[in-house]
């Protein structure tokens, strides 16, 4: 058999046959739903609908300050994260609250000031930042994030 090893940074494998002209193609190297996103310092798997301004991002926590690609091509106004491996709370970034706080989704507390969520960094058109908090980036845990961009006539986050 032939074994082909593909670098983790290669989302698509292109191949061709040198002995037979015109034979070749490409293969998506993803084995999960969504597309690999290499924009951040943590590789993520993203399913994005840029028309609706919404993406679902799956990543594995590192426990260290990092960035995660969201695939929207615009700056999210709302990012909601959940640790799927543990019974932690939800991390919620909202543009009106800023990057130094998180608003608890699962209780009625006011926004909590902490750099352990967003590393005091506002999302960009390609990534959002996570810090060391268990709700957003616990080392080795499976994380999920829901990212939202405002769309005129469709959605507004105020």
N, C-alpha and C positions, 0 to 999 in steps of 0.2 A: 504494500500500500504506500501511498504518498502522504506524508504528514506536512501540513503547512501551519506554521506558527505566525499569528498575526499580532502585531503590537497593540497594546491596549488603547493607544491613541488613534487607531485606524478604524473609523466607523464603517468603511466599505472596503471590501477586497476586490480588486480588479484582476482578472486573469485572462490569459490567451494561450493558444497552442502555437509554438514556433514551427511545428511540422505540418500543420494544416491551416492554410490561409483562411481567415474569416471566422475561425472558431475561438470563442472567448465570451466573456461577459463580466458580470459583477455580482457579488453576494453581499448582503447586509450582514455584518458580523454580530448584530444584536441578537441575544437569545431571550429577551424580555419584551413586554409591550412598551412601545414608545421608541424614541430614538436616543442614542447615546449623545450626551452633551458634554463637551470638553472645555467649555468656556471658563469654568471656575477651577479652583484648586482641588475641589472634590468632583470627581466624575459623577454625573447624574444621568438618570433616564427620564426623559421628558416627553409628555404628550401635551402638545400645545395647540390651541385654536386661536390663532392671532386675530382672526376676524371678530371673534367674541371677546377677545382679551382675557383669556383664561388658560392657565397651564397647571398640570399636575406633575410634580417633580419628586422622584424617588432617589434617595441617596443614603449612603452609609456614613454615620457620624465618625468624626475623627477625634473629638474632644479638644481640638485646638482651633484657634481663629482660622477661618477659611471663607472661601466664596463658593457659591453653587450656581450653575447656569440654569436659567428658567425658560429660555426659548421664546420669549415674547417679542423681542426686538423693540421694546418700549419699557419705560420705567414703571414698575408696579406701584400702585397706591396702597395695595393691601397684600400681605403675605401671611398665611396661616400655616404653622407647622405642627406636626404631631409625631412623637416618638412612638413607633409601632411595636417596639420591643418591650417597653416598660409602661407602667401606669402613670406616666408623668402627665402634667397638664399640657395645654396648648400654648404655643408661642404665637403672638399676634403682633405684626408690625402694621401700623397705619400711618400714612404720610402726615396726617394732621397731628399725631401724637409725637412723631419724630423717631429718630434712630437710637435714642438713649432709653427708651421705655418699651415695655410690652404690656398689652392689655389682656388680662385673663379672659379666655373665652368661656370657661366652664364655672365661673363664679361671678359675683357682683362687686368685686374689688375694683378700685380705681387703677389706672395705669401704674405699673411698677417701674421705678427707675433702676436700671441695671445694665452694665455693659456685657453681661453674660448671655444676652440674646443676639443682638445685631452688631456687636463689636463697634457700636457708635458710628456705624457706616450706613448711609442711605443706599438703597438698591440702585443699580444702573440699568441700562437697556439690555444688558446681557446677563448680569449676575445679581444675587442678593448675598449679603454677608451674614455669617453665623459666628457666634463666639463659642464659649465653653459650656454653656448651660445644657442640662440634660433634656430640656424641652425642644431644643433646636439642633444639638450636635453631640450627643453622648457617644463616646468612643465605642465603635463596633456595633452600635444599634441601627436598626432600620428606621429611616426617617421618611416622612412624606410632607410635602409642602404644596399648598394651593396658592397660586399667584394670580392677581387680578390687575388688569389695566383698564382705565376708564375709556369707554367708547361713546362718543357723542350720540345721543338718541337711543342708547342701549343700556349703558351702565354708568353709575356715578357713585363714588365712595367719599362721603363727606362727613 
